[in-house]
């Protein structure tokens, strides 16, 4: 006599993910230090290991190159210890850039240095009127921009962003000062999907993100606090904080390829992988 055994349901197969070659701008951490406090992560009384900072930054750069991406380097400047966080230098979409206007005086001199570099690279740069902090608060998801406000970038800057890029701009409000830029609370995974920390956003913004990205990965507070969401993806490979173990597992389950990198010394300045990385998106090619 045979006994029927119920078949175990097959686990849904994760969709195939495709990597797209990227071009990044990074700033060498020659002058990185923590000498003032402009976010909750900064504690000037805690010393910075400058040799470790350089080693971690060089490893991040080598990781991008190893994945087949292009990496340009802008040199830092004395007296600008946060210039290493290149994502705050501009927002570049379709070969056009919206320059930045920093909230805090300590960083304002960085804006011109980044704008000058971009113009020298052949990118059309529009000067900012309202305060915005570049890709810290403006994230490109396909043909849509998710724009953060609440701590740094002014709401008025979102209209400037829409005018420069010609893309739909969706405003979301940040509510937790530990996650003062959107790139600390939301990671772009590909043109259609994101990961984020729900409680970093207002209830209305959580509802909007759920509507736009019902398949998004929700990340724990523990992984967000090690800047797991301050990640960089090429659509398949996700360069992510090595300490964000649960997020790494979730990425694998969703068909992405996590590439863990330790940038813990730069977290002393309130920055991580994405903070160190400005994407230079070229103008669309025409055939």
Secondary structure, 3 states (H helix, E strand, C coil): CCCCCCCCCCCCCCCCCCCCCCEEEEECCCCCCCCCCCCCCCCCCCCCCHHHHHHHHHHHHHHHHHCCCEEEEECCCCCCCCCCCHHHHCEEECCEEECCECCCHHHCCHHHHHHHHHHHCCCEEECCCCCECHHHCEEEECCEEEEEECCCCCCHHHHHHHHHHCCEEEEEEECCHHHCCHHHCEEECCCCCEEECHHHECHHHHHHHHHHCCCCEECCHHHHHCCCCCCEECCCEEEEECCCHHHHHHHHHCCCEEEEECCCCHHHHCCCCHHHCEECCCCCCCC
